Structures are given as C-alpha cells and as structure tokens.
C-alpha cells in the first residue's frame, strides 16, 4: 500500500459544514435502537466480505455452475446466509430469487439471466408497507465484459452485501409492524438490472415501498487524494420526483417543494437518527440522486415511483474502483479487502439497521397531506387520519434550512392550525407518531412530498405499465420475456446459454 498524506477528520469535516441541528425528527429516544446499533459486529462484516471475495469473480456473466467461483456460487452463499439467519428466528425470513433475462450493451445479444437473492421479513400488522435494503453482489474488472478474470469487488459492493446480511441478522431478532426486505442484487455493473428486478418485483407484489436504502461502496473512508474521514457517510437523495408530470413540476416550481421529495425527507430522517443513536457518526446529505454522472440500484426504485436513497462512503479511491488488481508505478489498483475499513462499514450498517427499524416501527407518513394559509396569519395543515397513528407532529423550517427546525404536536386530529406562522415564510411537513412514540419521516404536502408511489404517467395521465429505461440508456438494454415471478414459468423461456444457480 502506498503511503498517503492523511488529512485529519476534523479538517475533513471542516471542508463542509452540516447545518446546526435544532430538534430534528424523530424526537423520542428508543432504547431498542441503541441495542440494534450495538448488535452490529465489524467481525461479521469482515467474514462476509472475505467469503464474497473468495469467489474470485462475481461478474454477472461469470460461471453459475462452479461450486467455488463466480456469481452462481456467490448467490448460493448469500442464500445460505439468509437461511442460517432464518433458522435463528423461527423461520422469520422467506428467501426468493427473482430473475429475468436482460440484453443490452453490456450483455450478450441473446440476453443472459440476472438473479437477485432476496430475504423477506414479513411485518406483523402492516405487511404491505415495505422497507427495502439493497446492495449489489456482482463485481467487475477494467473491461466490464471480462467475466473470467479476478474481480474481488471487496468494497464495490461486497461491503454493501455484507451490510445487507448483517442488517438481516440483527433485525431478524425483532418483530416489526412493517415488512423488511434484504436484497443482494446482480447485474448492477451491466446496467442496473438487479435493481430493476427488485423494483419491478415490489410493484408486482403490490408492495408500498416506503424506503429503499441502497448501499453501494460503503466500506472505504480513505480518499485517493489522502483525505480521510471515518465519521461520515454520504446519503444521496433526489430533490424532485423522477415521475413528476409537467403540471406537477409547474406547481412545485412556483410554491416550493424542490428540495422535499420523500427521498430527501428520508435522508433528513437518517441524518437525525445518526445524531441520536450513533457515536460520532454523521450523515452528510447530498442533494443529488447519485454522484456526478454515476448511478446505482436506487435509480430503478425512483423510476418506479418509490422513495430511495444511496449510501456511499465519505471519500472514494478511484484507483480501487472498476480496476484489474495490479501494481503500476508503485500504485496499487483494484478493489481488495485492504481497502475496506470494517469499523467504518459497521457504522454504516448501524445506520441502515436503525433506519429500517425506526421506519418499520413507526406508522406510515400521513396521506393526502395538504397545506392552506394564503393571505392569512395562520397556517393550516390537513391530512387523512390513519388508524396506525396515535398522533401527528407538524414541522416547519426556514425555506433555506436543510433540516426541520420547529415542531408542534397535533394530537390525533386530522388537521392543525399553526397560529401566527405565515405560510409564505417556511416549508411545512407532518409526521405520524405511534402510541409508543415511534415517528415516521416528515412528509412535505402535496405530490412533491408524498410518500405514496408515483408511477410514471403517460400522456393520457394514466400509469404507464412498462419497465422504465435507465437514465444511463446506453447501458440500459431491456428485459427479454417475462420475469421468473411472472408467467409463463421461468423454465419455458430460459435461453440455453445461461446457467442457473
Ligand atoms: Zn457499485
């Protein structure tokens, strides 16, 4: 390893400033969340990462028949981890392997099968409300079509898959009203295909996905430029909804809401949870869908109209990404175990687990939320009361503030009047609270902020029932035939070139 100048965390933190947090939501402290954070073990994450790297390559088009090498063996290993975890919770996990054949610029012309390995922990009272954590199992080399050479992908994204498995292990010891889904996707590097599969699977199951937490490159805190920050995780969120119509955009542009998508308010929720439950570990919100010109498996969720964020490490080392393992002029290239800081990864995993648990314990955010108060001295928020909520909190903040600043309890009513708070001067939102004080993310009023799914609409205003093309269309390609969970059955349409496992 080449020695690098190390910039102190304090200096790195000073390179940007997190706005001072007043009392961001959720407001109550829940001891189980501290226990959940405490149960995450760096040693488990290390063991998973070593096992995944041990398959040599996990390229999407690598062998599926070998017992020791390739994507097939890696998929079976992940499924075995989920099965072991399930044995420890009276079979609380259902394991499914949704698959579909895709073609595209980074796929064979005839297509190849992409398969996700997914564990489902059904909610006890609101199972259709779903929180999904994703990471991608597949890895790549400098040549994205090279499916045979070693591609360890220790950080991108074995670290993320390790976080998914550890989150399942810890949260399987609890029961939640909502459903938790743990997904190890494939096909990410070839065109976000595994993300498309799990997002479409969610649609076809009729799931109300309240949040997708996509963990992609979450184990390295040393930038290739020497900047080192083990105390921060970046959470990327889109500002306005992918599927906004022109009319909705015109309304939002005039009245505000351009920084209050449900994905953004999910990021705010995570920032507040980190401050309350993690030790010296902070969320740096980035007001973008992803890094510049880059993408990840949260994007297919956004395209399906679900709230989603991407978690990515504080600093990246580009020499370790998408590179053949080698030494050139003394520089180490390649994504190897030595580039993963497992104590850092443990903190990211704690944030995942605490966020999933808090979301799943809390009621869903309010529905049909609206705000009134034009030409008035008071602001009125109204919503449809839900039996799952024992009460509501009204929140507001300066229009230039990044985090919610002020709160007023609204009881169990379906509206609240904020006296002498002028609608023109603030952004407003409402969270739902359970009888035990578990609080949902804050929702911004109207379409711009609604957590309800916003499917893509056609010119006639009706949902377009299609698989949405990736933003990165040149890689996108498309599905060949129906998916494994659709009809006809998978065996009838699998191309002969594609293995199975
Ligand atoms: Zn990745």
Boltz pocket constraint, residues with backbone or C-beta under 6 A from the ligand:
constraints:
  - pocket:
      binder: B
      contacts: [[A, 136], [A, 156], [A, 157], [A, 188], [A, 216], [A, 217]]
      max_distance: 6.0
